[in-house]
Structure formats: structure tokens, C-alpha cells
Amino acid sequence: MTQAASAVDVDAPPRRSQGHPWLTLLAVSLGVIMVMLDGTVVAIANPVIQVELNATLADLQWVTSGYLLALAVFLITAGKLGDLFGHKRVFLIGVAGFALTSLAIGLSSSIAMLIALRVLQGLFGALLQPAALALLRSAFPGEKLNAAMGAWGAILGLSSAAGPIVGGVLVENVSWQSVFFINVPVGAAAVAFGLWALRESKAQTLSKIDWFGVVLLSGAMFALVWAIIKAPDWGWGDAGTLGFLAAALVIGAVFVFWQSKAREPLLPLSLFANASVSIGTILMILMPFAMFGVMFFLTFFFQGVHGLTPLDSGLRMLPMSAGMIVASPIAGMLIGKLGPKITIAGGMVVAAVAMFLMSRLSVDAAFVDTAIPFVLLAFGLSPVFVGATEIIVGNAPVELSGVAGGVQNSAMQVGGALGTAILGAVVSAKVGDVLPGYLGPAAQAVKPEELEGLKALASVGQAPPGLPEQVAKTITDAAHLSFMDGLHLGFVVSTVVALVAAALALFVKAGRKTEGAPVHMG
């Protein structure tokens, strides 16, 4: 395309089928802002939810993991629904459903009801995310797509950064329910504006949905995450734990076999014939594994051990979210100059350093003690966020570029769910091992069932309220010290995971430019 032709294309009014590019960006951003805010405000609300709904650590893990799991499993299917029925329609259904389930979550009277609704919320979140990206790709000409993606990333970064502050203000001054109620007016505005501003887009080639593949993938992931979450209570050698792990393995094998035989598979196995696609997918699992683990447990450290308010907890976590805004464009520039291999490997080494520093936190850690590793973590993880599309989508066959985009998003959600579950299991097991030692002679006077209750509370950095003064300090100190031991071990595991990711990144290669990729999302 000549320079003159390019100028004409850019300046010309948008075609009716495209819609106005920047109004499209604003419309889809309103919807996705809900999802980004939800991911960070819920972490701030977890300690309060734990108290008011009498939730266990496993329950709270499912508040996060159930949502992420539903999101992960349904993303590829949701992209294909957009292909079949139109991305605008699917996007607006996703936004409306997300807002309505948020309202229902705020009205929940039990932790079981909250978890079930969070799973449903994850399904609606999966509908709107790939549709939003497809609408952007359709609305923007190739010459301006990079600028649109930059603005898109900044909006998501600002939403993520605002989450801890918004969540802290709402939880502290209103209620934990308000962090979900806030999605209702945002969702209503997104639907109203989207109806006016968005133009429908569909894939050029319609396809069918591999529903049997959806069922198999859902079953395998559920069995895996359920086994990991229940293992601390059941024991890793328990028949129930081993049974669910075996079920995950068997169903996963059947899923792989079915994908090799299905006429239109949910996840074409040929996609992973390229080593960079396979390694990039693993990187997208390992990166949020660490990030979501940090967000999940440090809220309990700040509120349970330090006794901070939800707002103060949000402020303590702000350096990581805000750091992503600064780090993302720098990561993009470095990937452009050095390529994804060195940039991502170096970033994961920086992330490993951040995790190691967090594994040395003390009970009375000051703001700077957490701020420094938070900032390092932002600069370490940003190259993976920024470079994932080039590694996964750029190295996929052109006809599978949409499917690769769905895989990229799904891998990130699976990593978050597994990170929360696995690190939760590690922390809980460590707390259970060391708590009796910290209690000392007092442990002999505690009944077995009471000791189990102490272990459950200590796993979230808390001690029982209303204790007699003469024993309160002993039990509280023991609970906090055992939680710190568990936290330290969790961050050591995250450090190792980050180093493994750094080593894997050395084997990836740059892919083709993806501005002209098809709209097809799965």
C-alpha cells in the first residue's frame, strides 16, 4: 500500500460495517473495565467475605478459582459463538450477564451461593472478552491498530491499578457487596453505549462448536483444580485426591484423543506443532500463576497479620498495578529492539528476584519492603503480557490465528486458577505443620478439633476473636508466625516457577506481525 493510499484510508470516514474506531474502543472498554476492576477488588474484599460469610480458605480460593476456571474453559467456545452469531451481540450479552450476576453476588447470603454465581459470572466474562478484541480488530484499519492496542492496554492498566483503591474505599466505607454492585451502572452504560456505537462483525467462515470437546475440557480442568484445593484437607495420598487427579488425567487424555479425531475440534492440536506456540502457552500459564498468588495471599498478610484496613491494603498493593502502566510500553519497546526471547527471559528473572524478596518479608514489613518487589514484579511480568501475542498468535498458522488468541487468553486464566489453588495448598500445608510448634506447650491444651480450626484461621493470617487475655497473645503470635512461614514457602515456589519460565523463554522465537490477523477468535 502506498503512503498516499494509506493516508486516504486513515482519514476516510469509517464504513458502516466497521463503526467509528475510537467510539468502538470506548464502548468495548466500558465492558472490559468491569472485568479488570472485578479481578482486583475481589482480592481486597476476600478477608471481609471470609468473616461475614464464615468462609474457609478453600471457599475463598473457589471465589477466585471458580471464576477463573469458568473464564478459561469457555473463552475459546465464546469466541466461536461470536463467529456464528456476531461479536456485537455476544459482547452485549456478556456485558449484561456480567452486570446482572454481579448484582446477584452482592445479594448472596451464603458462600456457596456466592461461588456458584462467580462461576456464572466467569462464563459471561468469557463471552465479552474475545468479542471485544474481535470488534476492535474489525473497526480499526491496520495502520492504526497498534495505536488502538496501546490505548487498550493503558485503559486495562489503569483499571487494574484503580481496583485496589476502589475496592478499599468501598469495602471500608460501604460493604463488600458494593464492590460487585458497582458493576451494575458500569454495565448498563456499556450496553446502552454499545447498542449505539458498535457495528456487528462476524467471521467470514462460519463453523460449528465442538460441544463434546467443551464438556471434556471443562471436566478435566474441574477435576484437576478440585483435587489441588481439597488436598490440604484430604491429604495428598487420600483416595479422593488421587481419584480426582486420575480423573483429570483420563478425561484430559480423552479430550486430546477427541481433538485429533473431531472434524472441527475445539482446539486443533496442529496449533502446538510449533514449539514457540507451545512454549508461549506454558509461559502464559506460569506468569499469572505467580501474579494471582501474590494478589490472593498478600491481602491476608496486610489485613490479617498487619491489621490494615481494606483501603490501606489497596494502597500497599498499588505499586504493582501502577507499575504495569509504566512497564508495559517499555516492555513493548524492548521487545521491538531485542526480540521476545531475551526480553521475556530477562523479565522472568526480574520477577523471580521480586518473589525471592517477598519470601523474606517479616511480620512487621514496612511499605517499602513490599513496594520494591511489587515494582520489580510489574517490570518482570509486563514483557510476558506484551510479547505473548507475538509468540503465540504470531507463530500460529494464519488460519488458526484466532484460535491461538483464544488459547492465549485461556492459558492466562488457567494459570491464575492453578496459581491460587496450588499456592493455597502449599501455604495451608506449611501452616498446619508449623503451628503446633509455635504454640509450644499451649498446643497440648488445645482439643484436636479446635487445633484444626486454629490452622484454618492461621492459613489466612488470623487468630480466633474473643480469646482470654492471657492466651490471646500466644495464639495470635503463633498464628501470624505460622502464616508467614507458609507465605515464605509459597513465594519460594513462585520464585522457582519464574526461573523455569525464564529458561523456557530462551527457546521462543519472534512471530509474524499480527495486525492483519483475521477477526476469527476461536
C-alpha positions as CSV (number, residue, x, y, z in Angstrom):
1,M,0.0,0.0,0.0
2,T,1.3,3.4,-0.9
3,Q,1.7,6.2,1.5
4,A,-1.0,8.3,-0.2
5,A,-3.4,5.4,-0.2
6,S,-2.7,4.8,3.5
7,A,-3.5,8.4,4.2
8,V,-6.7,8.2,2.4
9,D,-7.7,5.0,4.2
10,V,-6.9,6.5,7.6
11,D,-8.7,9.8,7.1
12,A,-11.7,8.5,5.3
13,P,-14.9,8.2,7.4
14,P,-15.5,4.7,8.7
15,R,-17.6,2.3,6.7
16,R,-21.0,1.4,8.2
17,S,-19.8,-2.2,8.8
18,Q,-16.8,-1.0,10.7
19,G,-18.3,1.6,13.0
20,H,-16.3,4.5,14.3
21,P,-13.0,3.1,15.5
22,W,-12.5,5.3,18.6
23,L,-16.1,5.0,19.7
24,T,-15.8,1.2,19.3
25,L,-12.7,1.4,21.6
26,L,-14.7,3.4,24.2
27,A,-17.7,1.0,24.0
28,V,-15.7,-2.2,24.5
29,S,-13.5,-0.6,27.2
30,L,-16.6,0.2,29.3
31,G,-17.4,-3.5,29.3
32,V,-13.9,-4.9,29.9
33,I,-13.3,-2.3,32.7
34,M,-15.8,-4.3,34.7
35,V,-13.8,-7.4,34.4
36,M,-10.5,-5.8,35.2
37,L,-11.9,-4.0,38.3
38,D,-13.5,-7.2,39.4
39,G,-10.2,-9.1,39.3
40,T,-8.5,-6.8,41.8
41,V,-11.4,-5.5,44.0
42,V,-12.4,-9.1,44.9
43,A,-8.9,-9.7,46.3
44,I,-9.3,-6.7,48.7
45,A,-12.8,-7.9,49.7
46,N,-11.8,-11.6,50.4
47,P,-10.9,-11.1,54.1
48,V,-14.2,-9.4,54.9
49,I,-16.1,-12.0,52.9
50,Q,-14.3,-14.7,54.9
51,V,-15.6,-13.2,58.2
52,E,-19.1,-12.3,57.2
53,L,-20.0,-15.5,55.3
54,N,-17.9,-17.8,57.6
55,A,-15.8,-19.0,54.6
56,T,-12.8,-21.3,54.8
57,L,-9.6,-20.8,52.8
58,A,-10.8,-23.3,50.3
59,D,-14.1,-21.4,49.9
60,L,-12.2,-18.2,49.2
61,Q,-10.0,-20.0,46.7
62,W,-13.1,-21.0,44.9
63,V,-14.4,-17.5,44.8
64,T,-11.3,-16.7,42.7
65,S,-10.6,-20.1,41.1
66,G,-14.2,-20.9,40.1
67,Y,-14.5,-17.6,38.3
68,L,-11.1,-18.0,36.5
69,L,-11.8,-21.6,35.7
70,A,-15.2,-20.8,34.0
71,L,-13.5,-17.9,32.2
72,A,-10.6,-20.2,31.0
73,V,-12.7,-23.1,29.8
74,F,-15.3,-21.0,28.0
75,L,-13.1,-18.4,26.2
76,I,-12.4,-20.5,23.1
77,T,-16.1,-21.5,22.8
78,A,-17.2,-17.9,23.4
79,G,-15.0,-16.7,20.5
80,K,-16.7,-19.2,18.2
81,L,-20.1,-18.1,19.4
82,G,-19.1,-14.6,18.3
83,D,-18.2,-16.0,14.9
84,L,-21.5,-17.7,14.5
85,F,-23.9,-15.1,15.9
86,G,-22.0,-11.8,15.7
87,H,-19.4,-10.3,18.1
88,K,-21.5,-7.3,18.9
89,R,-24.4,-9.5,20.0
90,V,-22.2,-11.8,22.1
91,F,-20.3,-8.9,23.6
92,L,-23.5,-7.1,24.8
93,I,-24.9,-10.4,26.2
94,G,-21.7,-10.9,28.1
95,V,-21.8,-7.4,29.5
96,A,-25.4,-7.6,30.6
97,G,-24.9,-11.0,32.1
98,F,-21.8,-9.9,33.9
99,A,-23.6,-6.9,35.4
100,L,-26.7,-8.9,36.5
101,T,-24.6,-11.7,38.1
102,S,-22.6,-9.0,39.9
103,L,-25.9,-7.7,41.3
104,A,-26.9,-11.3,42.4
105,I,-23.5,-11.8,44.0
106,G,-24.0,-8.7,46.1
107,L,-27.3,-10.2,47.3
108,S,-25.7,-13.6,48.2
109,S,-26.5,-14.9,51.7
110,S,-24.0,-17.8,51.7
111,I,-20.6,-18.6,50.4
112,A,-21.9,-21.5,48.3
113,M,-24.3,-19.2,46.5
114,L,-21.5,-16.6,46.0
115,I,-19.2,-19.2,44.5
116,A,-21.9,-20.5,42.1
117,L,-22.7,-17.0,40.9
118,R,-18.9,-16.3,40.5
119,V,-18.7,-19.3,38.1
120,L,-21.7,-17.9,36.2
121,Q,-20.0,-14.5,36.1
122,G,-16.9,-16.1,34.7
123,L,-19.0,-17.6,31.8
124,F,-20.3,-14.1,30.9
125,G,-16.9,-12.6,31.3
126,A,-15.7,-15.2,28.7
127,L,-18.4,-14.0,26.3
128,L,-17.3,-10.4,26.3
129,Q,-13.5,-10.6,26.3
130,P,-12.8,-12.2,22.9
131,A,-15.7,-10.4,21.4
132,A,-14.3,-7.1,22.5
133,L,-10.9,-7.8,20.8
134,A,-12.7,-9.0,17.7
135,L,-14.7,-5.8,17.5
136,L,-11.5,-3.7,17.8
137,R,-9.8,-5.7,15.1
138,S,-12.8,-5.2,12.8
139,A,-13.2,-1.4,13.5
140,F,-9.5,-0.3,13.2
141,P,-7.6,-0.1,9.9
142,G,-4.2,-2.0,10.1
143,E,-2.3,1.3,10.2
144,K,-4.0,2.4,13.4
145,L,-4.4,-1.0,15.2
146,N,-1.1,-0.6,17.1
147,A,-2.2,2.7,18.5
148,A,-5.6,1.2,19.4
149,M,-3.9,-1.7,21.2
150,G,-1.7,0.8,23.1
151,A,-4.7,2.7,24.2
152,W,-6.5,-0.5,25.1
153,G,-3.5,-1.6,27.2
154,A,-3.4,1.7,29.0
155,I,-7.1,1.5,29.8
156,L,-6.7,-2.0,31.2
157,G,-3.7,-1.0,33.2
158,L,-5.5,2.0,34.7
159,S,-8.5,-0.2,35.5
160,S,-6.3,-2.8,37.2
161,A,-4.4,-0.1,39.1
162,A,-7.6,1.6,40.3
163,G,-9.0,-1.8,41.5
164,P,-7.3,-2.0,44.9
165,I,-8.1,1.7,45.7
166,V,-11.7,1.4,44.6
167,G,-12.1,-1.9,46.4
168,G,-10.5,-0.5,49.6
169,V,-12.8,2.6,49.6
170,L,-15.9,0.6,49.0
171,V,-15.2,-2.3,51.4
172,E,-14.1,0.1,54.2
173,N,-16.8,2.7,53.8
174,V,-19.8,0.8,52.3
175,S,-19.6,-3.1,52.3
176,W,-18.0,-6.0,50.5
177,Q,-21.2,-6.3,48.4
178,S,-20.6,-2.8,47.0
179,V,-17.6,-4.0,45.0
180,F,-20.0,-6.1,43.0
181,F,-22.8,-3.6,42.9
182,I,-20.5,-1.1,41.2
183,N,-20.6,-3.3,38.1
184,V,-24.3,-2.6,37.6
185,P,-24.2,1.0,36.5
186,V,-21.0,0.4,34.5
187,G,-22.6,-2.5,32.7
188,A,-25.8,-0.5,32.0
189,A,-23.7,2.3,30.5
190,A,-21.7,-0.2,28.4
191,V,-24.8,-1.8,27.0
192,A,-26.5,1.5,26.2
193,F,-23.4,2.9,24.5
194,G,-22.6,-0.3,22.8
195,L,-26.0,-0.6,21.2
196,W,-25.4,2.8,19.6
197,A,-21.7,2.8,18.8
198,L,-20.9,-0.8,17.8
199,R,-21.3,-2.3,14.4
200,E,-21.8,-6.1,14.0
201,S,-19.0,-8.3,12.8
202,K,-18.8,-12.0,12.1
203,A,-16.1,-14.3,10.9
204,Q,-16.0,-14.8,7.2
205,T,-16.2,-18.6,7.5
206,L,-18.8,-19.9,9.9
207,S,-18.0,-23.0,11.9
208,K,-19.6,-25.4,14.4
209,I,-18.9,-25.7,18.1
210,D,-17.3,-28.8,19.4
211,W,-19.6,-29.2,22.4
212,F,-18.2,-32.6,23.4
213,G,-14.8,-31.0,23.5
214,V,-16.1,-28.3,25.7
215,V,-17.5,-30.9,28.1
216,L,-14.3,-32.8,28.2
217,L,-12.1,-29.8,28.7
218,S,-14.4,-28.5,31.5
219,G,-14.4,-31.8,33.2
220,A,-10.6,-32.3,33.1
221,M,-9.9,-28.8,34.5
222,F,-12.5,-29.1,37.2
223,A,-11.2,-32.4,38.4
224,L,-7.6,-31.0,38.5
225,V,-8.3,-27.8,40.4
226,W,-10.7,-29.5,42.8
227,A,-8.1,-32.1,43.7
228,I,-5.5,-29.4,44.3
229,I,-7.8,-27.3,46.5
230,K,-9.1,-30.2,48.6
231,A,-5.7,-31.9,49.0
232,P,-4.7,-29.9,52.2
233,D,-7.9,-31.2,53.9
234,W,-8.0,-34.7,52.5
235,G,-4.2,-35.3,52.2
236,W,-2.2,-35.8,49.0
237,G,-2.3,-39.6,49.4
238,D,-6.1,-39.7,50.1
239,A,-8.2,-41.8,47.8
240,G,-10.4,-38.8,47.0
241,T,-7.4,-36.6,46.0
242,L,-5.8,-39.4,43.9
243,G,-9.2,-40.2,42.3
244,F,-9.8,-36.6,41.1
245,L,-6.2,-36.3,39.8
246,A,-6.7,-39.6,38.0
247,A,-10.0,-38.4,36.6
248,A,-8.3,-35.2,35.3
249,L,-5.6,-37.3,33.6
250,V,-8.1,-39.7,32.0
251,I,-10.5,-37.0,30.8
252,G,-7.7,-34.9,29.6
253,A,-6.3,-37.8,27.5
254,V,-9.8,-38.4,26.1
255,F,-10.0,-34.7,25.2
256,V,-6.7,-34.9,23.3
257,F,-7.8,-38.0,21.5
258,W,-11.1,-36.4,20.6
259,Q,-9.4,-33.3,19.3
260,S,-7.3,-35.4,17.0
261,K,-10.4,-37.1,15.5
262,A,-13.1,-34.3,15.5
263,R,-13.9,-32.7,12.2
264,E,-13.9,-29.2,13.7
265,P,-12.1,-29.5,17.0
266,L,-12.4,-27.0,19.8
267,L,-8.6,-26.8,20.0
268,P,-6.8,-28.1,16.9
269,L,-3.7,-30.0,18.0
270,S,-1.8,-28.9,14.9
271,L,-1.6,-25.5,16.6
272,F,1.0,-26.8,19.0
273,A,3.3,-28.3,16.3
274,N,5.2,-25.0,16.5
275,A,7.4,-25.1,19.6
276,S,7.1,-21.3,20.2
277,V,3.3,-21.6,20.4
278,S,3.6,-24.5,22.9
279,I,6.2,-22.7,25.0
280,G,4.4,-19.4,24.8
281,T,1.2,-21.1,26.1
282,I,3.2,-22.5,29.0
283,L,4.6,-19.1,29.7
284,M,1.1,-17.7,29.8
285,I,0.2,-20.2,32.4
286,L,3.3,-19.7,34.6
287,M,3.1,-15.8,34.6
288,P,-0.4,-15.4,36.2
289,F,0.4,-18.4,38.4
290,A,2.7,-16.1,40.3
291,M,0.7,-12.9,39.9
292,F,-2.6,-14.2,41.2
293,G,-0.9,-16.0,44.1
294,V,0.7,-12.7,45.1
295,M,-2.7,-10.8,45.0
296,F,-4.5,-13.6,46.9
297,F,-2.2,-14.1,49.9
298,L,-0.8,-10.6,50.4
299,T,-4.3,-9.3,51.1
300,F,-4.4,-11.6,54.1
301,F,-0.9,-10.6,55.1
302,F,-1.9,-6.9,55.0
303,Q,-5.3,-7.3,56.7
304,G,-4.9,-10.3,58.9
305,V,-1.3,-10.0,60.1
306,H,-0.8,-6.2,59.8
307,G,-4.4,-5.4,60.7
308,L,-4.6,-2.8,57.9
309,T,-8.0,-1.5,56.6
310,P,-9.1,-2.6,53.1
311,L,-8.2,0.9,51.8
312,D,-4.7,0.8,53.3
313,S,-4.3,-2.7,51.8
314,G,-5.2,-1.4,48.4
315,L,-2.7,1.4,48.7
316,R,0.0,-1.1,49.7
317,M,-0.7,-3.1,46.5
318,L,-0.9,-0.1,44.2
319,P,2.9,-0.1,43.2
320,M,2.4,-3.4,41.3
321,S,-0.7,-2.3,39.4
322,A,0.6,1.2,38.7
323,G,4.0,-0.2,37.7
324,M,2.3,-2.2,35.0
325,I,1.2,1.0,33.3
326,V,4.8,2.3,33.1
327,A,6.4,-1.1,32.4
328,S,4.2,-2.2,29.5
329,P,5.3,0.4,27.0
330,I,8.9,-0.1,28.0
331,A,8.5,-3.8,27.5
332,G,7.0,-3.3,24.1
333,M,9.9,-1.1,23.1
334,L,12.5,-3.6,24.3
335,I,10.7,-6.5,22.5
336,G,10.9,-4.4,19.3
337,K,14.6,-3.9,19.7
338,L,15.8,-7.1,21.3
339,G,13.1,-9.6,20.3
340,P,10.8,-11.6,22.7
341,K,13.4,-14.2,23.7
342,I,15.8,-12.0,25.7
343,T,13.2,-9.6,26.9
344,I,10.8,-12.2,28.3
345,A,13.6,-14.3,29.8
346,G,15.1,-11.2,31.5
347,G,11.7,-10.2,32.7
348,M,11.0,-13.5,34.3
349,V,14.4,-13.3,36.1
350,V,13.3,-9.9,37.5
351,A,10.0,-11.5,38.6
352,A,12.0,-14.3,40.3
353,V,14.0,-11.7,42.2
354,A,10.7,-10.0,43.3
355,M,9.3,-13.3,44.5
356,F,12.5,-14.1,46.4
357,L,12.4,-10.7,48.1
358,M,8.8,-11.4,49.1
359,S,9.9,-14.7,50.6
360,R,12.0,-12.7,53.1
361,L,9.2,-10.4,54.3
362,S,8.9,-10.1,58.1
363,V,5.7,-9.8,60.2
364,D,6.3,-6.1,60.6
365,A,7.3,-5.4,57.0
366,A,7.1,-1.7,56.1
367,F,5.6,-0.1,52.9
368,V,9.0,0.0,51.1
369,D,9.6,-3.7,51.9
370,T,6.6,-4.7,49.7
371,A,6.7,-1.7,47.3
372,I,10.1,-2.6,45.9
373,P,9.2,-6.2,45.0
374,F,5.8,-5.1,43.7
375,V,7.5,-2.7,41.2
376,L,10.0,-5.3,40.2
377,L,7.2,-7.8,39.7
378,A,5.4,-5.3,37.4
379,F,8.5,-4.8,35.2
380,G,9.2,-8.6,35.3
381,L,5.7,-9.7,34.2
382,S,5.0,-7.0,31.7
383,P,7.2,-8.5,28.9
384,V,5.1,-11.7,29.0
385,F,1.9,-9.7,28.8
386,V,3.1,-7.6,25.9
387,G,5.0,-10.3,24.0
388,A,2.5,-13.2,24.3
389,T,0.6,-12.2,21.2
390,E,3.7,-12.2,19.0
391,I,4.9,-15.5,20.4
392,I,1.6,-17.4,20.3
393,V,-0.6,-15.8,17.7
394,G,2.4,-14.7,15.5
395,N,3.8,-18.2,15.3
396,A,0.5,-19.9,14.7
397,P,-0.7,-20.7,11.1
398,V,-2.7,-17.7,9.7
399,E,-5.9,-19.8,9.5
400,L,-5.5,-20.6,13.2
401,S,-4.6,-17.1,14.5
402,G,-8.0,-16.6,16.1
403,V,-7.9,-20.0,17.8
404,A,-4.4,-19.1,19.1
405,G,-5.8,-15.8,20.5
406,G,-8.3,-17.8,22.4
407,V,-5.6,-20.2,23.7
408,Q,-3.6,-17.2,24.9
409,N,-6.4,-15.8,27.0
410,S,-7.5,-19.3,28.2
411,A,-3.9,-20.1,29.3
412,M,-3.7,-16.9,31.4
413,Q,-7.0,-17.7,33.2
414,V,-5.9,-21.4,33.8
415,G,-2.6,-20.1,35.2
416,G,-4.4,-17.8,37.6
417,A,-6.7,-20.6,38.8
418,L,-3.9,-23.1,39.3
419,G,-1.7,-20.5,41.0
420,T,-4.4,-19.7,43.5
421,A,-5.1,-23.3,44.1
422,I,-1.6,-24.7,44.3
423,L,-0.1,-21.9,46.3
424,G,-3.1,-22.1,48.6
425,A,-2.4,-25.8,49.1
426,V,1.3,-25.1,49.8
427,V,0.6,-22.3,52.3
428,S,-2.1,-24.3,54.1
429,A,0.1,-27.4,54.4
430,K,3.0,-25.5,55.8
431,V,0.8,-23.6,58.3
432,G,-0.6,-26.9,59.5
433,D,2.9,-28.4,60.0
434,V,4.4,-25.5,62.0
435,L,1.5,-24.1,64.0
436,P,1.7,-26.7,66.9
437,G,5.4,-25.8,67.3
438,Y,4.8,-22.1,67.6
439,L,2.0,-22.8,70.1
440,G,4.5,-24.7,72.2
441,P,3.2,-26.2,75.5
442,A,-0.2,-24.5,74.8
443,A,-0.8,-26.9,72.0
444,Q,-1.2,-29.8,74.5
445,A,-4.2,-28.0,76.0
446,V,-6.0,-27.5,72.6
447,K,-8.5,-30.1,71.5
448,P,-7.9,-31.7,68.1
449,E,-11.0,-30.1,66.5
450,E,-10.0,-26.7,68.0
451,L,-6.5,-27.1,66.6
452,E,-7.9,-27.7,63.1
453,G,-9.9,-24.5,63.5
454,L,-6.8,-22.6,64.5
455,K,-5.0,-24.0,61.5
456,A,-7.8,-22.8,59.2
457,L,-7.7,-19.3,60.6
458,A,-3.9,-19.2,60.6
459,S,-3.9,-20.1,56.9
460,V,-5.4,-16.6,56.2
461,G,-3.3,-14.8,58.8
462,Q,-6.0,-14.7,61.5
463,A,-6.5,-15.8,65.1
464,P,-9.8,-16.6,66.9
465,P,-11.5,-13.5,68.3
466,G,-12.6,-13.1,71.9
467,L,-9.7,-15.1,73.5
468,P,-8.8,-14.6,77.1
469,E,-6.1,-12.0,77.5
470,Q,-3.6,-14.5,79.0
471,V,-3.6,-16.7,75.9
472,A,-4.6,-14.3,73.2
473,K,-1.0,-13.1,72.5
474,T,0.4,-16.6,72.4
475,I,-2.1,-17.9,69.9
476,T,-2.1,-14.7,67.8
477,D,1.6,-14.7,67.6
478,A,1.7,-18.4,66.7
479,A,-1.0,-17.9,64.0
480,H,0.9,-15.0,62.4
481,L,4.3,-16.7,62.5
482,S,3.0,-19.9,61.0
483,F,1.2,-17.9,58.3
484,M,4.5,-16.1,57.5
485,D,6.2,-19.5,57.2
486,G,3.5,-20.6,54.8
487,L,3.7,-17.3,52.8
488,H,7.5,-17.6,52.6
489,L,7.3,-21.2,51.2
490,G,4.6,-20.1,48.7
491,F,6.9,-17.3,47.4
492,V,9.8,-19.7,47.2
493,V,7.7,-21.9,44.9
494,S,6.8,-18.9,42.9
495,T,10.5,-18.0,42.6
496,V,11.2,-21.4,41.1
497,V,8.3,-21.2,38.7
498,A,9.5,-17.8,37.5
499,L,13.0,-19.2,36.9
500,V,11.6,-22.1,35.0
501,A,9.6,-19.7,32.8
502,A,12.8,-17.6,32.2
503,A,14.6,-20.8,31.0
504,L,11.7,-21.7,28.7
505,A,11.6,-18.2,27.2
506,L,15.0,-18.7,25.7
507,F,13.5,-21.2,23.3
508,V,10.9,-19.0,21.7
509,K,11.2,-17.0,18.5
510,A,9.6,-13.9,17.1
511,G,6.4,-14.4,15.1
512,R,4.9,-12.5,12.2
513,K,3.2,-9.2,12.7
514,T,-0.5,-9.8,13.6
515,E,-2.2,-6.5,12.6
516,G,-3.8,-8.2,9.7
517,A,-4.9,-11.3,11.6
518,P,-8.5,-12.5,10.9
519,V,-11.2,-11.5,13.3
520,H,-12.0,-15.1,14.0
521,M,-11.5,-15.7,17.7
522,G,-11.9,-19.4,18.3
